[in-house]
Structures are given as C-alpha cells and as structure tokens.
Amino acid sequence: MTTATAEKPELKSFREETRAWLEQNCPPEMRKPVTSEDDVCWGGRKWKFSSDAQKVWLERMAAKGWTVPTWPKEYGGGGLTGEQAKILAQEMRALNCRAPVQSFGIWMLGPALLKFGTHEQKLEFLPPIARGEIRWCQGYSEPNAGSDLASLQTKAEDKGDHFIVNGQKIWTSYADKADWIFCLVRTDPQAKKHTGISFVLFDMATPGVTTKPILLISGKSPFCETFFDNVRVEKKNLVGTLNAGWDVAKYLLTHEREMIGGIGDRGAAKPLGVFALEQVGADAQGRVADPVLRAQIAQFEVDEAAFRLTMERAMDMARAGQGNPAFSSVLKYYGAELNKRRHELMMQAGGSDALDWESPRSREGALARAWLRTKGNSIEGGTSEVQLNVIAKRILNLPGA
C-alpha cells in the first residue's frame, strides 16, 4: 500500500506528480528484477554501462536530484523533505524501479561530508557523487586493526601543505574499481588510540597507491588489499579537524551499518515466493508446491516486511532528532541475518541444481556464489557479535560482565 489514507494535500499532490514522472521516465528495462551484478550501476570513471537504459535512468534521476533526494540542491540533491523522500521510495517500489546508482559515496561519505566537510569540499565532491561520476572505496580496516579499528597504523606525515601517507588497508571493497578513497590515517603517533587519527580523501590514481584483489570462497573478489607507498595527500582534503578523524569515522560507521543492514530489504530483486515457484513449481492452488518451503518463505516474507517498516521508522525518528545512534547496529545485525536467510531459502528452492558451480546454465554458479558471499554480511562493517554488544550496552542498557 503506497498511499496514506489521511495524506496531506501537498503530499498527495507530490505523490501523484512523482508517480507520473516515474511512469514516464523510468525505462521498462529498469523495472525488471535485478538478476546479477551487471544489473547494478556503480558509476565512476571506470564504469561501463550495461545498457543505454541504465545510462538514461541514471541521467534522468541525477538531473532531478533524486539519486540523493534529501541532499541540498546546491550539492546535487533533490532538496526533498523526509516525507517526500519516503513517498519517492514508495512509488519507486510500486513500479519496481531499480536504484539508479549504488554508491559508497551516497551511503557513507556523503552524509559525513554534509556534517563535517567544508563548503568547498561539499561543492567539489558531492555533485559528482550525486551524478554517479565518481566511485569511492573505504580505507578503514588494516591487517591488525579490524574490529579494533582505532589501533590502525597507516601513517600520514605532515609536510606543510600536504601529507605523505604510508601503510596498508585490507578488505577494501572494490578498491580496484574505485576512483577515490576516504581513508583513516594516524597523524599523531604519540596520541592515545582513539585520538591522533585523521580522515582524508585522495585519488586512487595518485602515485604510490596499489591494490591487490583478495580471492574469496565464492570465486569472486569484491575485496582488496590496498597499499600506500609515499602517497601525497593535499591538506585541503582533510575532512573535519586534524587528529579528530575518529568523530568522522564513528558517524560514517553508523551510515555504513545502516547501508549493510539495507541488504535485508529485497529492493528491486525478485520476490522470494516468485523465485521458488519458478524452481519447484506450483500445486493445484497455484502455491509453491513444497509445503515446508512455502511455510518458511511465508515466515520470511513477514519478517522482511517488518524489517522494511522498521527501517522506515528508524529513518523517521532520525530525521526528527529522536533516534538512538546505536540503532544502526540493530539494522545491521538483523538485515545481515535476513539476507543470509533469503539466500539459504533460494538454495533450498534450487535443490541440487543450485550447487552447480561453473556451467553457463547456472551463470557460472551465480546462486551458489551469492549464497557463499552472504556469509560475510555478518562480519563486514562490524561483526554480529560486536553489534550485539553495542545493542546490549547502548540500547538495552544491560550491565557489563
């Protein structure tokens, strides 16, 4: 249901205009379920559009500012209110519109720049993010600084008008495909662990930056090791205050956890019940033929709908200044577990065919590889165990051990 029964007249008008615009401007190809990563638009200098429709959809949405609907118009956004943005999301869902672009710049860096960046930094970086012209990766984790991120050792030496960065990051998602990186570096090695850290931005084409993909059990590699060897970073690309980058990092982590939690929401992907019907067939009443699987899917879809509404409620409370910052850990934990359940049920529906690993018939084992990839959902962005600790301490106020 997309229309509220007692919607304000101005919001009802906005809904009608939005629906009409989407129906006219979203290409039919962009209303089909996402079936593979080729269907997802990441943007950036190295990105190649998979179709004209994908390019057109991004350009049209960016021109409206609707790739980032609540960002200010001067920074490439749509300037929408929270209520208007919710209506836009509801109407896109009703038409099965795909997201015009997926972007760490939108999900993580953008909110941090809006809060901590200078006006000049916002003008330089936010509009290209909104237009899908720049792809970002995240330089946080290190070989000896994962869950204990504040122990990071990548060093940035002050050279007057610039820094020289040396060190290594790991689990850098799509570093080999990214244009720029937002990176945590230690600028005061004598300071206590959570201080002496700064937040900087630099181009991945800068001399001294190299990446090495990490092969996963799925056979694919979204993650990389990233190395910095005397990399020059201009002082103007320091975000926030020198040695106070942990404040930026914490704020960004909140948005990262919300983003990872969002994978629990199906979005434009095919509904699980439809997928199962295609795999196992229907009974005489048109239902999924396997009654046990059918019951499991029904329970899953109830939980999926409840999670979607919970995400909406969390966003509404955050916009009203009533949200608990730690609630992102709830979304991250439950969304990750929900996505794992979704893929386990897809594997169950696929039966032995779902285990195929290499043939063209299975698109080189796309289903099995995607299922294996979901196991990382409960590790990346803070392990499920860490999230449960945060929830216990900061939301439930349980006593420590």
DRENBAPA-491591 format. One record per residue (C-alpha): residue number from 1; x, y, z. Coordinates in Angstrom, 3 decimals. Example, Ala and Ser with C-alpha at 12.3 -4.5 7.8 and 13.67 -1.06 7.14 Angstrom:
<rs>
R / 1 / 12.300 / -4.500 / 7.800 .
R / 2 / 13.670 / -1.060 / 7.140 .
</rs>
This chain:
<rs>
R / 1 / 0.000 / 0.000 / 0.000 .
R / 2 / 1.637 / 3.245 / -1.088 .
R / 3 / -0.939 / 5.946 / -0.331 .
R / 4 / -1.712 / 7.030 / 3.200 .
R / 5 / -5.447 / 7.355 / 3.936 .
R / 6 / -5.078 / 10.814 / 5.536 .
R / 7 / -2.203 / 12.212 / 3.482 .
R / 8 / -1.778 / 15.983 / 3.447 .
R / 9 / -2.968 / 17.609 / 0.192 .
R / 10 / 0.532 / 18.824 / -0.727 .
R / 11 / 1.974 / 15.343 / -0.164 .
R / 12 / -0.857 / 13.730 / -2.121 .
R / 13 / -0.099 / 16.101 / -4.996 .
R / 14 / 3.610 / 15.309 / -4.762 .
R / 15 / 2.828 / 11.581 / -4.836 .
R / 16 / 0.710 / 11.942 / -7.976 .
R / 17 / 3.376 / 14.033 / -9.727 .
R / 18 / 6.124 / 11.618 / -8.682 .
R / 19 / 4.194 / 8.581 / -9.875 .
R / 20 / 3.515 / 10.214 / -13.244 .
R / 21 / 7.155 / 11.233 / -13.650 .
R / 22 / 8.460 / 7.766 / -12.802 .
R / 23 / 5.998 / 6.087 / -15.164 .
R / 24 / 7.130 / 8.383 / -17.970 .
R / 25 / 10.872 / 8.397 / -17.280 .
R / 26 / 11.872 / 5.019 / -15.838 .
R / 27 / 12.786 / 2.773 / -18.809 .
R / 28 / 10.975 / -0.601 / -18.862 .
R / 29 / 14.342 / -2.392 / -18.609 .
R / 30 / 14.943 / -0.608 / -15.279 .
R / 31 / 11.734 / -2.050 / -13.833 .
R / 32 / 12.830 / -5.666 / -14.141 .
R / 33 / 14.226 / -7.570 / -11.143 .
R / 34 / 17.962 / -7.392 / -10.576 .
R / 35 / 19.430 / -10.768 / -11.506 .
R / 36 / 23.192 / -10.143 / -11.357 .
R / 37 / 25.794 / -7.502 / -10.598 .
R / 38 / 25.652 / -6.429 / -14.242 .
R / 39 / 22.190 / -5.054 / -13.482 .
R / 40 / 23.626 / -2.754 / -10.800 .
R / 41 / 25.016 / 0.656 / -11.745 .
R / 42 / 28.040 / 1.755 / -9.704 .
R / 43 / 29.136 / 4.770 / -11.756 .
R / 44 / 32.613 / 6.308 / -11.765 .
R / 45 / 35.416 / 6.750 / -14.285 .
R / 46 / 35.988 / 3.019 / -14.773 .
R / 47 / 32.313 / 2.058 / -15.007 .
R / 48 / 30.865 / 0.771 / -18.288 .
R / 49 / 27.072 / 0.956 / -18.571 .
R / 50 / 25.495 / -2.409 / -19.288 .
R / 51 / 22.764 / -0.815 / -21.422 .
R / 52 / 21.533 / 2.505 / -22.779 .
R / 53 / 18.564 / 2.207 / -20.430 .
R / 54 / 20.848 / 2.050 / -17.395 .
R / 55 / 22.642 / 5.216 / -18.524 .
R / 56 / 19.410 / 7.065 / -19.320 .
R / 57 / 17.876 / 6.165 / -15.952 .
R / 58 / 20.883 / 7.468 / -14.036 .
R / 59 / 21.000 / 10.691 / -16.060 .
R / 60 / 17.299 / 11.394 / -15.596 .
R / 61 / 17.305 / 10.711 / -11.863 .
R / 62 / 20.501 / 12.739 / -11.350 .
R / 63 / 19.011 / 15.680 / -13.241 .
R / 64 / 16.078 / 15.634 / -10.787 .
R / 65 / 18.447 / 15.297 / -7.837 .
R / 66 / 16.670 / 12.072 / -6.946 .
R / 67 / 19.779 / 9.901 / -6.701 .
R / 68 / 20.188 / 11.726 / -3.350 .
R / 69 / 16.695 / 13.132 / -2.800 .
R / 70 / 17.230 / 14.758 / 0.609 .
R / 71 / 20.602 / 16.376 / -0.122 .
R / 72 / 20.525 / 20.162 / -0.691 .
R / 73 / 20.057 / 21.199 / -4.314 .
R / 74 / 23.319 / 23.168 / -4.346 .
R / 75 / 25.168 / 19.893 / -3.770 .
R / 76 / 23.343 / 17.911 / -6.454 .
R / 77 / 20.432 / 16.695 / -4.369 .
R / 78 / 16.690 / 16.979 / -4.736 .
R / 79 / 16.086 / 19.102 / -1.652 .
R / 80 / 13.162 / 16.876 / -0.653 .
R / 81 / 11.780 / 16.637 / 2.842 .
R / 82 / 11.871 / 13.324 / 4.665 .
R / 83 / 8.175 / 12.780 / 3.913 .
R / 84 / 8.688 / 13.469 / 0.218 .
R / 85 / 11.697 / 11.144 / 0.075 .
R / 86 / 9.629 / 8.365 / 1.638 .
R / 87 / 6.925 / 8.883 / -0.999 .
R / 88 / 9.540 / 8.714 / -3.759 .
R / 89 / 10.862 / 5.421 / -2.341 .
R / 90 / 7.339 / 4.014 / -2.076 .
R / 91 / 6.448 / 4.944 / -5.652 .
R / 92 / 9.729 / 3.522 / -6.982 .
R / 93 / 8.984 / 0.291 / -5.159 .
R / 94 / 5.437 / 0.209 / -6.561 .
R / 95 / 6.830 / 0.382 / -10.108 .
R / 96 / 9.762 / -1.947 / -9.284 .
R / 97 / 12.207 / 0.799 / -10.286 .
R / 98 / 15.841 / -0.099 / -9.741 .
R / 99 / 18.096 / 2.252 / -7.811 .
R / 100 / 19.698 / 4.493 / -10.468 .
R / 101 / 23.142 / 4.126 / -8.870 .
R / 102 / 24.705 / 2.232 / -5.950 .
R / 103 / 27.401 / 4.237 / -4.221 .
R / 104 / 29.514 / 4.245 / -1.081 .
R / 105 / 29.688 / 7.971 / -1.775 .
R / 106 / 25.923 / 8.238 / -1.312 .
R / 107 / 25.573 / 5.790 / 1.566 .
R / 108 / 28.615 / 6.682 / 3.665 .
R / 109 / 30.885 / 9.525 / 2.563 .
R / 110 / 28.118 / 11.904 / 1.510 .
R / 111 / 26.440 / 12.091 / 4.948 .
R / 112 / 29.864 / 12.549 / 6.597 .
R / 113 / 30.772 / 15.397 / 4.233 .
R / 114 / 27.412 / 17.067 / 4.787 .
R / 115 / 28.105 / 17.067 / 8.536 .
R / 116 / 31.888 / 17.599 / 8.731 .
R / 117 / 33.019 / 18.886 / 5.336 .
R / 118 / 33.769 / 22.474 / 4.366 .
R / 119 / 31.549 / 24.238 / 1.852 .
R / 120 / 34.346 / 23.916 / -0.715 .
R / 121 / 34.664 / 20.153 / -0.105 .
R / 122 / 30.908 / 19.719 / -0.467 .
R / 123 / 30.873 / 21.631 / -3.761 .
R / 124 / 33.837 / 19.649 / -5.093 .
R / 125 / 32.759 / 16.126 / -4.170 .
R / 126 / 29.003 / 15.909 / -3.585 .
R / 127 / 27.629 / 16.851 / -7.044 .
R / 128 / 29.838 / 14.268 / -8.843 .
R / 129 / 28.688 / 11.645 / -6.325 .
R / 130 / 25.059 / 12.564 / -6.997 .
R / 131 / 25.629 / 12.277 / -10.759 .
R / 132 / 27.366 / 8.909 / -10.446 .
R / 133 / 30.614 / 10.297 / -11.850 .
R / 134 / 32.900 / 9.262 / -9.008 .
R / 135 / 33.142 / 5.904 / -7.258 .
R / 136 / 34.513 / 5.701 / -3.724 .
R / 137 / 36.051 / 2.993 / -1.580 .
R / 138 / 36.657 / 2.936 / 2.169 .
R / 139 / 40.126 / 2.801 / 3.734 .
R / 140 / 39.361 / 1.653 / 7.276 .
R / 141 / 40.359 / -1.921 / 8.218 .
R / 142 / 44.015 / -2.974 / 8.411 .
R / 143 / 45.650 / -6.397 / 8.878 .
R / 144 / 45.987 / -5.697 / 12.630 .
R / 145 / 43.050 / -3.319 / 13.009 .
R / 146 / 39.698 / -4.902 / 12.205 .
R / 147 / 37.076 / -4.844 / 14.952 .
R / 148 / 39.605 / -2.818 / 16.971 .
R / 149 / 39.748 / -0.217 / 14.216 .
R / 150 / 41.196 / 2.541 / 16.401 .
R / 151 / 44.504 / 0.645 / 16.592 .
R / 152 / 45.164 / 1.454 / 12.917 .
R / 153 / 48.770 / 2.236 / 11.958 .
R / 154 / 48.630 / 3.730 / 8.452 .
R / 155 / 50.667 / 6.902 / 8.935 .
R / 156 / 50.315 / 10.389 / 7.462 .
R / 157 / 53.301 / 12.694 / 7.947 .
R / 158 / 52.725 / 16.445 / 7.885 .
R / 159 / 54.772 / 18.041 / 5.093 .
R / 160 / 53.414 / 21.549 / 5.289 .
R / 161 / 50.765 / 21.888 / 2.573 .
R / 162 / 50.306 / 18.116 / 2.239 .
R / 163 / 50.644 / 14.753 / 3.967 .
R / 164 / 52.717 / 11.752 / 2.923 .
R / 165 / 50.816 / 8.542 / 3.605 .
R / 166 / 52.371 / 5.103 / 4.122 .
R / 167 / 50.666 / 1.903 / 5.212 .
R / 168 / 48.187 / -0.790 / 4.240 .
R / 169 / 44.435 / -1.327 / 4.297 .
R / 170 / 42.585 / -4.602 / 3.860 .
R / 171 / 39.054 / -5.713 / 2.919 .
R / 172 / 38.775 / -2.544 / 0.841 .
R / 173 / 35.577 / -3.187 / -1.128 .
R / 174 / 36.036 / -2.594 / -4.876 .
R / 175 / 39.299 / -0.706 / -4.350 .
R / 176 / 40.495 / -1.860 / -7.773 .
R / 177 / 37.417 / -0.271 / -9.377 .
R / 178 / 37.193 / 2.898 / -7.289 .
R / 179 / 38.227 / 6.403 / -8.330 .
R / 180 / 38.792 / 7.894 / -4.868 .
R / 181 / 39.163 / 6.646 / -1.299 .
R / 182 / 38.050 / 8.049 / 2.075 .
R / 183 / 40.725 / 6.915 / 4.472 .
R / 184 / 41.609 / 6.889 / 8.163 .
R / 185 / 45.262 / 7.692 / 8.886 .
R / 186 / 47.270 / 8.265 / 12.037 .
R / 187 / 48.571 / 11.827 / 12.126 .
R / 188 / 49.815 / 11.834 / 15.743 .
R / 189 / 51.544 / 8.541 / 16.627 .
R / 190 / 52.115 / 9.732 / 20.221 .
R / 191 / 48.432 / 10.290 / 20.971 .
R / 192 / 46.120 / 7.815 / 22.678 .
R / 193 / 44.484 / 5.219 / 20.453 .
R / 194 / 41.226 / 6.999 / 19.571 .
R / 195 / 42.949 / 10.346 / 19.131 .
R / 196 / 45.652 / 11.275 / 16.682 .
R / 197 / 43.556 / 9.844 / 13.803 .
R / 198 / 42.523 / 11.958 / 10.797 .
R / 199 / 40.066 / 11.464 / 7.940 .
R / 200 / 41.414 / 12.227 / 4.458 .
R / 201 / 40.358 / 11.876 / 0.817 .
R / 202 / 42.579 / 11.108 / -2.154 .
R / 203 / 42.510 / 9.893 / -5.729 .
R / 204 / 43.246 / 6.185 / -6.241 .
R / 205 / 45.293 / 7.173 / -9.319 .
R / 206 / 47.785 / 9.015 / -7.079 .
R / 207 / 51.338 / 7.605 / -7.464 .
R / 208 / 52.097 / 5.089 / -4.717 .
R / 209 / 48.585 / 3.602 / -4.460 .
R / 210 / 48.297 / -0.077 / -5.447 .
R / 211 / 45.601 / -2.704 / -4.966 .
R / 212 / 45.564 / -6.492 / -4.897 .
R / 213 / 42.240 / -8.418 / -5.070 .
R / 214 / 41.533 / -10.994 / -2.350 .
R / 215 / 40.057 / -14.213 / -3.753 .
R / 216 / 37.031 / -15.369 / -1.735 .
R / 217 / 35.495 / -18.821 / -1.400 .
R / 218 / 32.772 / -17.664 / -3.793 .
R / 219 / 35.406 / -17.386 / -6.521 .
R / 220 / 34.800 / -13.668 / -6.873 .
R / 221 / 36.639 / -10.811 / -5.238 .
R / 222 / 34.912 / -7.583 / -4.230 .
R / 223 / 37.635 / -7.050 / -1.594 .
R / 224 / 41.219 / -5.879 / -1.987 .
R / 225 / 44.410 / -5.274 / -0.116 .
R / 226 / 45.368 / -1.631 / -0.632 .
R / 227 / 48.925 / -0.327 / -0.248 .
R / 228 / 50.166 / 3.249 / 0.199 .
R / 229 / 53.818 / 3.999 / -0.556 .
R / 230 / 54.684 / 7.697 / -0.068 .
R / 231 / 51.273 / 8.848 / -1.289 .
R / 232 / 50.811 / 12.617 / -1.440 .
R / 233 / 47.523 / 13.861 / 0.038 .
R / 234 / 46.679 / 17.560 / -0.108 .
R / 235 / 45.765 / 19.282 / 3.156 .
R / 236 / 42.584 / 20.632 / 1.571 .
R / 237 / 41.305 / 17.029 / 1.510 .
R / 238 / 41.395 / 16.699 / 5.294 .
R / 239 / 37.775 / 16.300 / 6.458 .
R / 240 / 36.984 / 17.707 / 9.880 .
R / 241 / 39.679 / 18.620 / 12.388 .
R / 242 / 43.243 / 17.318 / 12.348 .
R / 243 / 43.608 / 14.408 / 14.821 .
R / 244 / 39.832 / 14.286 / 15.364 .
R / 245 / 39.040 / 11.920 / 12.497 .
R / 246 / 37.571 / 9.347 / 14.870 .
R / 247 / 34.496 / 11.572 / 15.218 .
R / 248 / 34.026 / 11.440 / 11.435 .
R / 249 / 34.746 / 7.701 / 11.417 .
R / 250 / 32.109 / 6.928 / 14.046 .
R / 251 / 29.479 / 8.976 / 12.238 .
R / 252 / 30.284 / 7.280 / 8.948 .
R / 253 / 30.204 / 3.809 / 10.540 .
R / 254 / 26.632 / 4.480 / 11.617 .
R / 255 / 25.658 / 5.032 / 7.991 .
R / 256 / 27.721 / 2.036 / 6.833 .
R / 257 / 25.850 / -0.238 / 9.228 .
R / 258 / 22.533 / 1.119 / 8.016 .
R / 259 / 23.687 / 0.515 / 4.436 .
R / 260 / 24.737 / -3.085 / 5.146 .
R / 261 / 21.506 / -3.629 / 7.069 .
R / 262 / 19.653 / -2.458 / 3.975 .
R / 263 / 20.620 / -5.644 / 2.157 .
R / 264 / 17.932 / -7.284 / 4.273 .
R / 265 / 15.416 / -5.356 / 2.171 .
R / 266 / 14.804 / -7.033 / -1.193 .
R / 267 / 14.590 / -3.774 / -3.121 .
R / 268 / 14.195 / -4.416 / -6.854 .
R / 269 / 15.141 / -8.090 / -6.651 .
R / 270 / 12.635 / -10.828 / -7.482 .
R / 271 / 10.302 / -11.755 / -4.584 .
R / 272 / 11.323 / -14.995 / -2.925 .
R / 273 / 7.912 / -16.588 / -3.492 .
R / 274 / 8.115 / -15.902 / -7.231 .
R / 275 / 11.630 / -17.358 / -7.372 .
R / 276 / 10.511 / -20.501 / -5.536 .
R / 277 / 7.558 / -21.003 / -7.894 .
R / 278 / 9.957 / -20.946 / -10.833 .
R / 279 / 12.202 / -23.515 / -9.176 .
R / 280 / 9.834 / -26.066 / -7.607 .
R / 281 / 6.581 / -25.416 / -9.460 .
R / 282 / 3.042 / -24.815 / -8.192 .
R / 283 / 0.442 / -27.061 / -6.588 .
R / 284 / -3.203 / -27.257 / -7.734 .
R / 285 / -3.947 / -23.978 / -5.966 .
R / 286 / -1.070 / -22.114 / -7.595 .
R / 287 / 1.071 / -22.097 / -4.448 .
R / 288 / 4.702 / -23.205 / -4.066 .
R / 289 / 4.449 / -26.981 / -4.355 .
R / 290 / 6.698 / -27.801 / -1.384 .
R / 291 / 4.572 / -27.086 / 1.754 .
R / 292 / 7.559 / -26.868 / 4.117 .
R / 293 / 9.393 / -24.427 / 1.858 .
R / 294 / 6.165 / -22.497 / 1.353 .
R / 295 / 5.755 / -22.016 / 5.115 .
R / 296 / 9.382 / -20.961 / 5.506 .
R / 297 / 9.027 / -18.397 / 2.719 .
R / 298 / 5.797 / -17.056 / 4.222 .
R / 299 / 7.537 / -16.519 / 7.549 .
R / 300 / 10.491 / -14.924 / 5.817 .
R / 301 / 8.312 / -12.501 / 3.856 .
R / 302 / 6.529 / -11.436 / 7.066 .
R / 303 / 9.916 / -10.766 / 8.667 .
R / 304 / 11.116 / -8.955 / 5.527 .
R / 305 / 8.074 / -6.656 / 5.562 .
R / 306 / 8.512 / -5.965 / 9.278 .
R / 307 / 12.171 / -5.125 / 8.746 .
R / 308 / 11.323 / -2.717 / 5.910 .
R / 309 / 8.862 / -0.884 / 8.161 .
R / 310 / 11.420 / -0.830 / 10.972 .
R / 311 / 13.945 / 0.819 / 8.662 .
R / 312 / 11.367 / 3.443 / 7.705 .
R / 313 / 10.560 / 4.096 / 11.361 .
R / 314 / 14.262 / 4.409 / 12.207 .
R / 315 / 14.770 / 6.958 / 9.412 .
R / 316 / 11.722 / 8.952 / 10.518 .
R / 317 / 12.991 / 9.071 / 14.095 .
R / 318 / 16.490 / 10.064 / 12.955 .
R / 319 / 15.096 / 12.946 / 10.872 .
R / 320 / 13.063 / 14.082 / 13.881 .
R / 321 / 16.165 / 14.018 / 16.081 .
R / 322 / 14.713 / 11.230 / 18.213 .
R / 323 / 16.783 / 8.306 / 17.025 .
R / 324 / 19.395 / 6.419 / 19.013 .
R / 325 / 22.667 / 6.422 / 17.018 .
R / 326 / 23.268 / 2.864 / 18.198 .
R / 327 / 20.091 / 1.682 / 16.442 .
R / 328 / 22.161 / 1.293 / 13.270 .
R / 329 / 23.600 / -1.800 / 14.954 .
R / 330 / 20.086 / -3.292 / 15.137 .
R / 331 / 19.568 / -2.667 / 11.432 .
R / 332 / 22.989 / -4.009 / 10.530 .
R / 333 / 22.602 / -7.180 / 12.601 .
R / 334 / 19.078 / -8.067 / 11.547 .
R / 335 / 19.498 / -7.036 / 7.906 .
R / 336 / 22.615 / -9.179 / 7.541 .
R / 337 / 20.926 / -12.209 / 9.113 .
R / 338 / 17.818 / -11.682 / 6.981 .
R / 339 / 19.869 / -11.593 / 3.783 .
R / 340 / 21.592 / -14.838 / 4.777 .
R / 341 / 18.173 / -16.448 / 5.329 .
R / 342 / 16.971 / -15.236 / 1.920 .
R / 343 / 19.856 / -16.879 / 0.101 .
R / 344 / 19.595 / -20.080 / 2.133 .
R / 345 / 15.950 / -20.381 / 1.084 .
R / 346 / 16.911 / -19.695 / -2.532 .
R / 347 / 19.452 / -22.509 / -2.337 .
R / 348 / 16.808 / -24.772 / -0.794 .
R / 349 / 14.369 / -23.937 / -3.602 .
R / 350 / 17.033 / -24.574 / -6.224 .
R / 351 / 17.827 / -28.054 / -4.918 .
R / 352 / 20.834 / -29.859 / -6.368 .
R / 353 / 20.822 / -27.537 / -9.401 .
R / 354 / 21.687 / -24.648 / -7.090 .
R / 355 / 25.025 / -26.312 / -6.344 .
R / 356 / 26.166 / -26.022 / -9.960 .
R / 357 / 29.406 / -24.032 / -9.929 .
R / 358 / 30.645 / -23.467 / -13.476 .
R / 359 / 28.152 / -24.089 / -16.272 .
R / 360 / 26.583 / -21.371 / -18.442 .
R / 361 / 23.192 / -22.786 / -17.457 .
R / 362 / 23.701 / -21.554 / -13.897 .
R / 363 / 25.540 / -18.407 / -14.996 .
R / 364 / 28.767 / -19.872 / -13.588 .
R / 365 / 27.135 / -20.827 / -10.309 .
R / 366 / 25.712 / -17.359 / -9.610 .
R / 367 / 23.260 / -18.620 / -6.979 .
R / 368 / 25.795 / -20.661 / -5.029 .
R / 369 / 28.413 / -17.932 / -5.197 .
R / 370 / 25.923 / -15.311 / -3.985 .
R / 371 / 24.898 / -17.605 / -1.108 .
R / 372 / 28.505 / -18.042 / -0.036 .
R / 373 / 29.074 / -14.282 / -0.270 .
R / 374 / 26.285 / -13.597 / 2.247 .
R / 375 / 28.333 / -15.301 / 4.963 .
R / 376 / 30.491 / -12.185 / 5.012 .
R / 377 / 27.470 / -9.992 / 5.805 .
R / 378 / 27.764 / -10.855 / 9.492 .
R / 379 / 31.477 / -9.877 / 9.516 .
R / 380 / 31.845 / -6.721 / 7.403 .
R / 381 / 31.022 / -3.373 / 8.944 .
R / 382 / 31.456 / -4.848 / 12.433 .
R / 383 / 30.788 / -8.482 / 13.293 .
R / 384 / 27.390 / -9.635 / 14.506 .
R / 385 / 28.971 / -10.250 / 17.923 .
R / 386 / 30.148 / -6.628 / 18.073 .
R / 387 / 26.688 / -5.389 / 17.047 .
R / 388 / 25.033 / -7.493 / 19.761 .
R / 389 / 27.402 / -5.992 / 22.337 .
R / 390 / 26.522 / -2.474 / 21.147 .
R / 391 / 22.799 / -3.265 / 21.323 .
R / 392 / 23.151 / -4.719 / 24.823 .
R / 393 / 25.127 / -1.769 / 26.198 .
R / 394 / 23.759 / 1.257 / 24.365 .
R / 395 / 20.117 / 0.338 / 23.682 .
R / 396 / 19.144 / -2.226 / 26.322 .
R / 397 / 21.439 / -0.675 / 28.968 .
R / 398 / 22.460 / -4.092 / 30.224 .
R / 399 / 25.297 / -4.201 / 32.786 .
R / 400 / 28.760 / -5.203 / 31.647 .
R / 401 / 30.304 / -8.524 / 32.577 .
</rs>
